[in-house]
Amino acid sequence: MGNYFSSIFDRLWGINKDVRILILGLDGAGKTTILYFLKIGEVFNTNPTIGFNVETLTYKNLKLNVWDLGGQTSIRPYWRCYYANTAAVIFVIDSTDTDRIQTASKELHLMLKEEELQDAALLVFANKQDLPGALSASEVSDSLKLVDLKDRSWSIVASSAKTGEGIHEGLDWLIDVIKEEQLQ
């Protein structure tokens, strides 16, 4: 009987649920800085990720297994090895890197076509808003053709991993969507 009530409470509040989230994007976008901002609540200098970082954190009563995958050209083909059982993708864009935004768009749309990610929610961080010349979230959305994504929940949030701007707002949205769509 105790297990029955425990199961009901788990479903109501999402307690003890493990959720897999991937943080993807081109190299230098700020993926690792965002991950560690979420993990420890402060910013520190990071090195380029060769391979991946994985951290477990609790957010809004969910246990998140967050995988930060390197974004170098030679590593991107291996992203697909991590798609299984993914509830959501956080795609990070360097809003000042206008030379590579089309590459980022291509990688994003290619990734989202994968069957294993068909039910995954998408949060895009238009990162580095604290820097001069950063494209707005709306401009990044247009460049990434996000309005073409009709078959999934998605949102874009202006952010700065260095200041924390937008990070919690984006994650709040993402967790609400995961709870609503995938943990029923």
C-alpha positions as YAML, in Angstrom:
chain: A
units: angstrom
residues:
- id: 1
  name: MET
  ca: [0.00, 0.00, 0.00]
- id: 2
  name: GLY
  ca: [2.90, 2.34, 0.79]
- id: 3
  name: ASN
  ca: [4.37, 1.78, -2.66]
- id: 4
  name: TYR
  ca: [1.02, 2.69, -4.21]
- id: 5
  name: PHE
  ca: [0.89, 6.08, -2.47]
- id: 6
  name: SER
  ca: [4.57, 6.66, -3.19]
- id: 7
  name: SER
  ca: [3.89, 6.02, -6.87]
- id: 8
  name: ILE
  ca: [1.01, 8.51, -6.87]
- id: 9
  name: PHE
  ca: [3.13, 11.21, -5.20]
- id: 10
  name: ASP
  ca: [5.97, 10.56, -7.63]
- id: 11
  name: ARG
  ca: [3.63, 11.11, -10.57]
- id: 12
  name: LEU
  ca: [2.12, 14.23, -9.06]
- id: 13
  name: TRP
  ca: [5.38, 15.94, -8.13]
- id: 14
  name: GLY
  ca: [7.90, 14.24, -10.38]
- id: 15
  name: ILE
  ca: [10.03, 13.23, -7.42]
- id: 16
  name: ASN
  ca: [12.70, 10.60, -8.09]
- id: 17
  name: LYS
  ca: [12.29, 10.80, -11.83]
- id: 18
  name: ASP
  ca: [15.50, 10.62, -13.85]
- id: 19
  name: VAL
  ca: [15.43, 12.84, -16.92]
- id: 20
  name: ARG
  ca: [18.11, 12.81, -19.61]
- id: 21
  name: ILE
  ca: [18.94, 16.17, -21.17]
- id: 22
  name: LEU
  ca: [21.54, 16.85, -23.84]
- id: 23
  name: ILE
  ca: [23.30, 20.21, -24.15]
- id: 24
  name: LEU
  ca: [24.43, 20.62, -27.76]
- id: 25
  name: GLY
  ca: [25.72, 23.37, -30.01]
- id: 26
  name: LEU
  ca: [28.82, 24.40, -31.87]
- id: 27
  name: ASP
  ca: [32.13, 24.68, -30.05]
- id: 28
  name: GLY
  ca: [32.56, 27.87, -28.06]
- id: 29
  name: ALA
  ca: [28.82, 28.53, -27.65]
- id: 30
  name: GLY
  ca: [28.86, 28.32, -23.85]
- id: 31
  name: LYS
  ca: [27.43, 24.84, -23.24]
- id: 32
  name: THR
  ca: [29.82, 23.86, -20.46]
- id: 33
  name: THR
  ca: [29.57, 27.25, -18.77]
- id: 34
  name: ILE
  ca: [25.77, 26.86, -18.68]
- id: 35
  name: LEU
  ca: [26.04, 23.32, -17.31]
- id: 36
  name: TYR
  ca: [28.28, 24.34, -14.44]
- id: 37
  name: PHE
  ca: [26.26, 27.48, -13.75]
- id: 38
  name: LEU
  ca: [23.27, 25.18, -13.23]
- id: 39
  name: LYS
  ca: [25.30, 22.72, -11.17]
- id: 40
  name: ILE
  ca: [27.12, 25.06, -8.79]
- id: 41
  name: GLY
  ca: [25.40, 28.40, -9.31]
- id: 42
  name: GLU
  ca: [28.44, 30.36, -10.37]
- id: 43
  name: VAL
  ca: [30.52, 30.97, -13.45]
- id: 44
  name: PHE
  ca: [34.08, 29.86, -13.93]
- id: 45
  name: ASN
  ca: [36.37, 29.54, -16.91]
- id: 46
  name: THR
  ca: [36.11, 26.28, -18.79]
- id: 47
  name: ASN
  ca: [38.19, 24.54, -21.42]
- id: 48
  name: PRO
  ca: [36.81, 23.28, -24.73]
- id: 49
  name: THR
  ca: [34.99, 20.00, -24.19]
- id: 50
  name: ILE
  ca: [36.65, 17.11, -25.95]
- id: 51
  name: GLY
  ca: [34.12, 14.30, -25.64]
- id: 52
  name: PHE
  ca: [31.52, 15.06, -22.99]
- id: 53
  name: ASN
  ca: [30.76, 16.21, -19.47]
- id: 54
  name: VAL
  ca: [27.90, 14.68, -17.52]
- id: 55
  name: GLU
  ca: [26.44, 16.08, -14.34]
- id: 56
  name: THR
  ca: [23.45, 15.11, -12.24]
- id: 57
  name: LEU
  ca: [21.46, 17.87, -10.65]
- id: 58
  name: THR
  ca: [18.03, 18.25, -9.09]
- id: 59
  name: TYR
  ca: [15.77, 20.97, -10.43]
- id: 60
  name: LYS
  ca: [12.08, 21.38, -9.59]
- id: 61
  name: ASN
  ca: [11.97, 17.94, -7.98]
- id: 62
  name: LEU
  ca: [13.45, 16.21, -11.02]
- id: 63
  name: LYS
  ca: [16.78, 14.45, -11.12]
- id: 64
  name: LEU
  ca: [18.44, 15.66, -14.32]
- id: 65
  name: ASN
  ca: [21.23, 13.74, -16.01]
- id: 66
  name: VAL
  ca: [22.68, 16.49, -18.16]
- id: 67
  name: TRP
  ca: [25.09, 15.52, -20.93]
- id: 68
  name: ASP
  ca: [27.22, 18.32, -22.37]
- id: 69
  name: LEU
  ca: [28.67, 17.11, -25.66]
- id: 70
  name: GLY
  ca: [31.60, 18.75, -27.42]
- id: 71
  name: GLY
  ca: [30.68, 20.81, -30.46]
- id: 72
  name: GLN
  ca: [33.81, 20.62, -32.62]
- id: 73
  name: THR
  ca: [33.25, 19.56, -36.22]
- id: 74
  name: SER
  ca: [35.02, 16.23, -35.66]
- id: 75
  name: ILE
  ca: [32.84, 15.39, -32.62]
- id: 76
  name: ARG
  ca: [29.38, 16.33, -33.95]
- id: 77
  name: PRO
  ca: [28.85, 13.05, -35.88]
- id: 78
  name: TYR
  ca: [29.08, 11.23, -32.54]
- id: 79
  name: TRP
  ca: [26.21, 13.20, -30.96]
- id: 80
  name: ARG
  ca: [23.79, 10.55, -32.23]
- id: 81
  name: CYS
  ca: [25.38, 8.00, -29.90]
- id: 82
  name: TYR
  ca: [23.77, 9.90, -26.99]
- id: 83
  name: TYR
  ca: [20.23, 10.44, -28.33]
- id: 84
  name: ALA
  ca: [18.53, 7.38, -26.79]
- id: 85
  name: ASN
  ca: [16.10, 8.12, -23.94]
- id: 86
  name: THR
  ca: [16.58, 11.89, -24.22]
- id: 87
  name: ALA
  ca: [13.68, 13.96, -22.87]
- id: 88
  name: ALA
  ca: [15.02, 17.31, -24.04]
- id: 89
  name: VAL
  ca: [17.76, 19.06, -25.94]
- id: 90
  name: ILE
  ca: [19.23, 22.38, -24.90]
- id: 91
  name: PHE
  ca: [20.83, 23.86, -28.00]
- id: 92
  name: VAL
  ca: [23.22, 26.71, -27.26]
- id: 93
  name: ILE
  ca: [24.02, 29.38, -29.83]
- id: 94
  name: ASP
  ca: [26.79, 31.95, -29.60]
- id: 95
  name: SER
  ca: [24.67, 34.95, -30.59]
- id: 96
  name: THR
  ca: [27.79, 36.87, -31.65]
- id: 97
  name: ASP
  ca: [29.04, 34.17, -34.04]
- id: 98
  name: THR
  ca: [27.11, 35.25, -37.12]
- id: 99
  name: ASP
  ca: [29.62, 33.54, -39.43]
- id: 100
  name: ARG
  ca: [28.58, 30.10, -38.17]
- id: 101
  name: ILE
  ca: [24.89, 30.52, -37.43]
- id: 102
  name: GLN
  ca: [23.93, 28.75, -40.68]
- id: 103
  name: THR
  ca: [26.16, 25.83, -39.70]
- id: 104
  name: ALA
  ca: [24.42, 25.74, -36.33]
- id: 105
  name: SER
  ca: [21.02, 25.77, -38.06]
- id: 106
  name: LYS
  ca: [22.02, 22.88, -40.31]
- id: 107
  name: GLU
  ca: [23.30, 20.83, -37.36]
- id: 108
  name: LEU
  ca: [20.17, 21.57, -35.33]
- id: 109
  name: HIS
  ca: [17.73, 20.51, -38.05]
- id: 110
  name: LEU
  ca: [19.79, 17.45, -38.95]
- id: 111
  name: MET
  ca: [19.78, 16.36, -35.30]
- id: 112
  name: LEU
  ca: [16.07, 16.96, -34.81]
- id: 113
  name: LYS
  ca: [15.26, 14.63, -37.73]
- id: 114
  name: GLU
  ca: [16.64, 11.68, -35.76]
- id: 115
  name: GLU
  ca: [13.92, 9.24, -34.68]
- id: 116
  name: GLU
  ca: [15.30, 8.95, -31.15]
- id: 117
  name: LEU
  ca: [14.72, 12.69, -30.62]
- id: 118
  name: GLN
  ca: [11.26, 12.94, -32.17]
- id: 119
  name: ASP
  ca: [9.58, 13.43, -28.75]
- id: 120
  name: ALA
  ca: [12.33, 15.56, -27.21]
- id: 121
  name: ALA
  ca: [11.50, 19.14, -26.25]
- id: 122
  name: LEU
  ca: [13.89, 21.82, -27.50]
- id: 123
  name: LEU
  ca: [15.22, 24.81, -25.59]
- id: 124
  name: VAL
  ca: [17.50, 27.17, -27.50]
- id: 125
  name: PHE
  ca: [19.69, 29.53, -25.53]
- id: 126
  name: ALA
  ca: [20.63, 32.58, -27.62]
- id: 127
  name: ASN
  ca: [23.76, 32.90, -25.49]
- id: 128
  name: LYS
  ca: [26.33, 35.66, -24.99]
- id: 129
  name: GLN
  ca: [23.75, 38.44, -24.88]
- id: 130
  name: ASP
  ca: [26.17, 40.34, -22.64]
- id: 131
  name: LEU
  ca: [28.55, 40.88, -25.58]
- id: 132
  name: PRO
  ca: [28.37, 43.69, -28.13]
- id: 133
  name: GLY
  ca: [26.91, 42.74, -31.50]
- id: 134
  name: ALA
  ca: [24.88, 39.80, -30.18]
- id: 135
  name: LEU
  ca: [21.86, 38.90, -32.28]
- id: 136
  name: SER
  ca: [18.57, 39.10, -30.39]
- id: 137
  name: ALA
  ca: [16.67, 35.92, -29.56]
- id: 138
  name: SER
  ca: [14.23, 36.80, -32.34]
- id: 139
  name: GLU
  ca: [17.05, 37.17, -34.88]
- id: 140
  name: VAL
  ca: [18.59, 33.87, -33.77]
- id: 141
  name: SER
  ca: [15.18, 32.21, -34.04]
- id: 142
  name: ASP
  ca: [14.80, 33.50, -37.59]
- id: 143
  name: SER
  ca: [18.31, 32.34, -38.55]
- id: 144
  name: LEU
  ca: [17.67, 28.88, -37.11]
- id: 145
  name: LYS
  ca: [14.23, 28.67, -38.78]
- id: 146
  name: LEU
  ca: [12.65, 27.63, -35.49]
- id: 147
  name: VAL
  ca: [9.13, 28.44, -36.74]
- id: 148
  name: ASP
  ca: [9.53, 25.46, -39.09]
- id: 149
  name: LEU
  ca: [9.48, 23.14, -36.06]
- id: 150
  name: LYS
  ca: [5.81, 22.23, -35.98]
- id: 151
  name: ASP
  ca: [6.06, 18.78, -34.38]
- id: 152
  name: ARG
  ca: [7.69, 19.55, -31.03]
- id: 153
  name: SER
  ca: [7.62, 21.92, -28.11]
- id: 154
  name: TRP
  ca: [10.37, 24.51, -28.38]
- id: 155
  name: SER
  ca: [11.36, 27.85, -26.94]
- id: 156
  name: ILE
  ca: [14.20, 30.28, -27.36]
- id: 157
  name: VAL
  ca: [15.56, 32.37, -24.50]
- id: 158
  name: ALA
  ca: [18.08, 35.21, -24.62]
- id: 159
  name: SER
  ca: [20.84, 34.26, -22.20]
- id: 160
  name: SER
  ca: [24.26, 34.96, -20.85]
- id: 161
  name: ALA
  ca: [26.10, 32.10, -19.21]
- id: 162
  name: LYS
  ca: [28.50, 34.65, -17.70]
- id: 163
  name: THR
  ca: [25.78, 36.63, -15.89]
- id: 164
  name: GLY
  ca: [23.13, 33.91, -15.53]
- id: 165
  name: GLU
  ca: [20.62, 35.95, -17.51]
- id: 166
  name: GLY
  ca: [17.84, 33.75, -18.90]
- id: 167
  name: ILE
  ca: [19.30, 30.43, -17.73]
- id: 168
  name: HIS
  ca: [16.79, 29.67, -14.98]
- id: 169
  name: GLU
  ca: [13.88, 31.05, -17.02]
- id: 170
  name: GLY
  ca: [14.75, 28.71, -19.87]
- id: 171
  name: LEU
  ca: [15.19, 25.70, -17.61]
- id: 172
  name: ASP
  ca: [11.90, 26.48, -15.83]
- id: 173
  name: TRP
  ca: [10.11, 26.36, -19.18]
- id: 174
  name: LEU
  ca: [11.87, 23.15, -20.16]
- id: 175
  name: ILE
  ca: [11.08, 21.32, -16.93]
- id: 176
  name: ASP
  ca: [7.43, 22.38, -17.10]
- id: 177
  name: VAL
  ca: [7.20, 20.98, -20.65]
- id: 178
  name: ILE
  ca: [8.91, 17.73, -19.67]
- id: 179
  name: LYS
  ca: [6.56, 17.27, -16.71]
- id: 180
  name: GLU
  ca: [3.51, 18.05, -18.84]
- id: 181
  name: GLU
  ca: [4.36, 16.06, -21.96]
- id: 182
  name: GLN
  ca: [6.60, 13.22, -20.90]
- id: 183
  name: LEU
  ca: [6.06, 12.36, -17.25]
- id: 184
  name: GLN
  ca: [2.31, 11.80, -17.23]
...
